[in-house]
């Protein structure tokens, strides 16, 4: 179910379906980008909603999920292609995300990534 929620999050980001993304992110989300910038949920979503950032491709791999009751820790790799302020941005990341089960659904509560050099 956590893997399915992550797949839904990726599809929603690619489709710019922010209502779906909003449902999949916990209100207390802490999103730490690969450059160490940290955002809350509203700050993370703002560049997408404004159109400044648009994902063109997101490809997860090497995913592993460990369950601890109603908490799941996901690790993996993510290749992404995005348009950021009109410029193409490609990243290859290793990530850790924390998912929590509440209100009968999985939501991502934290994300941290580092660039693969």
Backbone as JSON, one array per atom type, in Angstrom:
{
  "sequence": "XXXXXXXXXXXXXXXXXXXXXXXXXXXXXXXXXXXXXXXXXXXXXXXXXXXXXXXXXXXXXXXXXXXXXXXXXXXXXXXXXXXXXXXXXXXXXXXXXXXXXXXXXXXXXXXXXXXXX",
  "N": [[0.82, -1.2, 0.0], [2.01, 1.23, 0.68], [3.89, 1.53, -1.34], [2.16, 1.81, -3.47], [0.94, 4.26, -2.76], [3.15, 5.95, -3.07], [3.56, 5.67, -5.82], [1.19, 6.85, -6.7], [1.63, 9.46, -5.78], [3.79, 10.24, -7.4], [2.61, 10.06, -9.97], [0.6, 12.0, -9.67], [2.15, 14.32, -9.32], [3.4, 14.43, -11.84], [1.16, 14.81, -13.45], [0.33, 17.24, -12.6], [-1.65, 17.34, -10.65], [-2.68, 18.72, -8.09], [-4.5, 18.54, -6.01], [-4.62, 15.82, -5.53], [-1.91, 15.38, -4.85], [-1.8, 16.92, -2.52], [-3.47, 15.42, -0.79], [-1.86, 13.21, -0.42], [0.3, 14.06, 1.01], [1.38, 14.67, 4.28], [0.1, 17.11, 6.57], [2.05, 18.15, 8.23], [4.38, 17.9, 6.8], [7.87, 17.67, 6.24], [10.16, 18.61, 3.98], [13.17, 17.99, 2.71], [15.33, 19.15, 0.43], [17.76, 18.15, -2.1], [19.74, 20.05, -2.04], [19.87, 20.83, 0.53], [17.97, 22.68, 1.29], [15.09, 23.3, 3.2], [11.65, 22.66, 3.29], [8.25, 23.35, 4.28], [4.98, 21.9, 3.87], [3.34, 23.73, 2.36], [5.29, 25.47, 1.24], [6.77, 23.65, -0.25], [4.91, 22.86, -2.21], [4.34, 25.25, -3.56], [6.06, 26.15, -5.85], [5.23, 24.34, -7.81], [2.46, 24.73, -8.02], [2.46, 27.4, -8.88], [3.51, 27.1, -11.36], [6.15, 27.46, -11.89], [7.86, 25.32, -11.53], [7.89, 22.22, -13.12], [7.43, 18.86, -13.32], [8.69, 16.55, -15.65], [9.51, 13.98, -15.89], [9.73, 11.31, -13.64], [11.47, 8.81, -12.17], [11.51, 6.21, -10.15], [13.71, 3.9, -8.45], [15.4, 1.0, -7.11], [13.92, 0.75, -4.75], [13.09, 0.31, -1.34], [11.13, -0.74, 1.37], [10.42, -0.44, 4.74], [8.37, -1.47, 7.32], [7.03, -0.17, 10.31], [4.84, -0.64, 12.34], [2.41, 1.75, 12.13], [3.99, 3.36, 10.62], [6.15, 3.89, 7.9], [9.3, 3.45, 6.38], [10.85, 4.49, 3.56], [13.33, 3.89, 1.19], [15.42, 4.73, -1.59], [16.15, 5.36, -5.04], [15.92, 8.13, -7.25], [15.36, 9.31, -10.42], [15.02, 12.34, -12.04], [13.43, 14.65, -14.25], [12.91, 17.94, -14.84], [11.31, 21.06, -15.57], [12.48, 24.05, -14.57], [11.78, 27.22, -13.91], [11.77, 27.53, -16.66], [14.15, 26.34, -17.45], [15.85, 23.29, -18.11], [16.18, 20.73, -15.73], [17.98, 18.09, -14.52], [18.14, 15.42, -12.29], [19.72, 13.0, -10.22], [19.02, 11.12, -7.6], [19.45, 9.85, -4.27], [17.18, 8.8, -1.83], [15.34, 9.15, 1.25], [12.25, 8.54, 2.61], [9.54, 9.14, 4.83], [6.6, 7.64, 5.74], [3.29, 7.83, 7.01], [0.49, 6.16, 8.46], [-2.68, 7.24, 8.53], [-6.04, 8.26, 9.11], [-7.08, 6.25, 7.49], [-5.34, 6.09, 5.3], [-2.14, 6.26, 3.58], [0.32, 8.72, 4.08], [2.92, 10.9, 3.06], [5.29, 12.06, 5.29], [7.83, 13.01, 5.61], [10.76, 13.82, 3.73], [13.98, 13.32, 2.44], [16.81, 13.97, 0.53], [19.75, 13.22, -1.45], [22.1, 14.2, -3.86], [23.32, 12.03, -6.4], [26.54, 11.67, -7.32]],
  "CA": [[0.0, 0.0, 0.0], [2.9, 2.4, 0.69], [4.44, 1.62, -2.7], [1.06, 2.35, -4.28], [0.8, 5.68, -2.43], [4.27, 6.65, -3.7], [3.27, 5.7, -7.26], [0.14, 7.86, -6.88], [2.26, 10.78, -5.61], [4.57, 10.51, -8.61], [1.68, 10.32, -11.07], [-0.06, 13.28, -9.41], [3.12, 15.38, -9.62], [3.57, 14.5, -13.3], [-0.09, 15.31, -14.02], [0.03, 18.52, -11.95], [-2.9, 17.15, -9.91], [-2.26, 19.14, -6.76], [-5.45, 18.04, -5.01], [-4.15, 14.47, -5.2], [-0.64, 15.51, -4.12], [-2.13, 17.42, -1.19], [-4.0, 14.31, 0.01], [-0.8, 12.24, -0.18], [1.31, 14.67, 1.87], [0.92, 15.03, 5.63], [0.12, 18.55, 6.8], [3.3, 18.52, 8.91], [5.49, 17.49, 5.94], [9.19, 18.32, 6.19], [10.76, 18.18, 2.71], [14.54, 18.48, 2.61], [15.82, 18.99, -0.94], [19.15, 17.67, -2.21], [20.65, 21.17, -1.76], [19.69, 21.05, 1.97], [16.86, 23.59, 1.57], [14.0, 22.6, 3.85], [10.33, 23.27, 3.08], [7.05, 22.74, 4.82], [4.09, 21.46, 2.8], [2.94, 24.86, 1.5], [6.46, 25.94, 0.5], [7.12, 22.61, -1.22], [3.94, 22.85, -3.31], [4.21, 26.55, -4.22], [6.64, 26.23, -7.2], [4.43, 23.54, -8.73], [1.18, 25.42, -8.22], [2.69, 28.63, -9.64], [3.97, 26.76, -12.7], [7.59, 27.7, -12.0], [8.49, 24.01, -11.64], [7.0, 21.21, -13.72], [8.11, 17.59, -13.57], [8.44, 15.9, -16.93], [9.76, 12.56, -15.69], [10.17, 10.85, -12.32], [11.68, 7.37, -12.29], [12.08, 5.61, -8.94], [14.33, 2.57, -8.56], [16.07, 0.52, -5.9], [13.08, 1.08, -3.6], [12.95, -0.61, -0.23], [10.19, -0.21, 2.36], [10.38, -1.13, 6.03], [7.19, -1.08, 8.1], [7.12, -0.12, 11.77], [3.47, -0.32, 12.74], [1.73, 2.69, 11.23], [5.02, 4.18, 10.01], [6.96, 3.18, 6.91], [10.49, 4.16, 5.92], [11.14, 4.12, 2.18], [14.6, 4.37, 0.65], [15.54, 4.39, -2.99], [16.81, 6.27, -5.96], [14.94, 8.81, -8.1], [15.83, 10.12, -11.53], [13.97, 13.29, -12.39], [13.62, 15.68, -15.26], [11.94, 18.99, -14.57], [11.54, 22.41, -16.07], [12.5, 24.97, -13.43], [11.87, 28.57, -14.46], [12.05, 27.4, -18.08], [15.41, 25.63, -17.71], [15.8, 21.87, -17.83], [16.95, 20.28, -14.56], [18.04, 16.63, -14.36], [18.77, 15.03, -11.03], [19.81, 11.6, -9.85], [19.0, 11.25, -6.15], [19.11, 8.8, -3.3], [16.23, 9.45, -0.93], [14.64, 8.49, 2.34], [10.98, 9.2, 2.92], [8.8, 8.56, 5.95], [5.16, 7.62, 5.49], [2.48, 7.5, 8.18], [-0.86, 5.72, 8.15], [-3.68, 7.96, 9.33], [-7.31, 8.48, 8.42], [-7.24, 5.14, 6.54], [-4.51, 6.23, 4.09], [-0.73, 6.56, 3.77], [0.75, 10.06, 3.7], [4.34, 11.16, 3.24], [5.5, 13.06, 6.33], [9.2, 13.56, 5.52], [11.58, 13.45, 2.55], [15.34, 13.84, 2.45], [17.52, 13.4, -0.62], [21.11, 13.66, -1.74], [22.46, 13.96, -5.26], [24.31, 11.01, -6.73], [27.56, 12.34, -8.15]],
  "C": [[0.86, 1.27, 0.0], [3.5, 2.61, -0.7], [3.39, 2.21, -3.65], [0.86, 3.84, -4.02], [1.92, 6.49, -3.07], [4.05, 6.74, -5.21], [2.19, 6.74, -7.57], [0.72, 9.27, -6.75], [3.04, 11.16, -6.86], [3.64, 10.85, -9.77], [0.97, 11.67, -10.9], [0.87, 14.45, -9.69], [3.3, 15.55, -11.12], [2.34, 15.11, -13.98], [-0.47, 16.69, -13.5], [-1.35, 18.48, -11.27], [-2.62, 17.44, -8.44], [-3.24, 18.77, -5.66], [-5.03, 16.64, -4.57], [-2.84, 14.52, -4.42], [-0.92, 15.95, -2.69], [-2.63, 16.31, -0.27], [-2.9, 13.32, 0.41], [0.32, 12.77, 0.71], [0.69, 15.02, 3.22], [1.01, 16.54, 5.8], [1.42, 19.01, 7.43], [4.54, 18.11, 8.1], [6.74, 18.35, 6.16], [9.88, 17.75, 4.96], [12.13, 18.82, 2.61], [15.07, 18.12, 1.22], [17.28, 18.56, -0.94], [20.18, 18.78, -1.99], [20.56, 21.61, -0.29], [18.63, 22.1, 2.3], [15.7, 22.78, 2.14], [12.71, 23.37, 3.68], [9.28, 22.58, 3.94], [6.15, 22.4, 3.62], [3.75, 22.6, 1.84], [4.11, 25.35, 0.65], [6.89, 24.93, -0.55], [6.19, 22.68, -2.45], [3.91, 24.13, -4.12], [4.83, 26.6, -5.62], [5.86, 25.43, -8.24], [3.12, 24.25, -9.06], [1.34, 26.7, -9.04], [3.12, 28.36, -11.08], [5.46, 26.97, -12.9], [8.36, 26.39, -12.17], [7.46, 23.03, -12.16], [7.81, 19.95, -13.99], [7.71, 17.04, -14.93], [8.63, 14.39, -16.82], [10.23, 12.34, -14.26], [10.27, 9.33, -12.39], [12.32, 6.82, -11.02], [12.71, 4.26, -9.25], [14.94, 2.22, -7.21], [15.26, 0.78, -4.63], [13.01, -0.07, -2.6], [12.03, 0.05, 0.79], [10.25, -1.09, 3.6], [9.21, -0.57, 6.83], [7.47, -1.18, 9.58], [5.75, 0.29, 12.29], [2.81, 0.57, 11.71], [2.7, 3.7, 10.61], [5.81, 3.31, 9.03], [8.13, 4.07, 6.52], [10.83, 3.6, 4.54], [12.5, 4.7, 1.81], [14.66, 3.97, -0.82], [16.32, 5.43, -3.76], [15.73, 6.88, -6.85], [15.68, 9.6, -9.17], [14.7, 11.06, -11.89], [14.41, 14.23, -13.49], [12.52, 16.69, -15.03], [12.3, 20.24, -15.35], [11.41, 23.33, -14.87], [12.76, 26.36, -13.99], [12.3, 28.52, -15.93], [13.33, 26.66, -18.43], [15.27, 24.16, -17.31], [16.71, 21.53, -16.65], [16.84, 18.77, -14.47], [18.73, 16.32, -13.05], [18.71, 13.51, -10.88], [20.0, 11.63, -8.34], [18.91, 9.9, -5.46], [18.23, 9.49, -2.27], [15.82, 8.52, 0.2], [13.35, 9.26, 2.56], [10.29, 8.41, 4.03], [7.32, 8.74, 5.67], [4.44, 7.22, 6.77], [1.08, 7.1, 7.72], [-1.82, 6.42, 9.1], [-4.91, 8.2, 8.47], [-7.48, 7.5, 7.25], [-6.46, 5.32, 5.24], [-3.07, 6.54, 4.5], [-0.45, 7.97, 3.28], [2.25, 10.21, 3.96], [4.51, 12.31, 4.23], [6.89, 13.7, 6.26], [9.88, 12.99, 4.28], [12.94, 14.08, 2.75], [16.07, 13.18, 1.3], [18.92, 13.98, -0.74], [21.4, 13.3, -3.2], [23.49, 12.84, -5.37], [25.29, 11.67, -7.69], [28.22, 11.38, -9.09]]
}
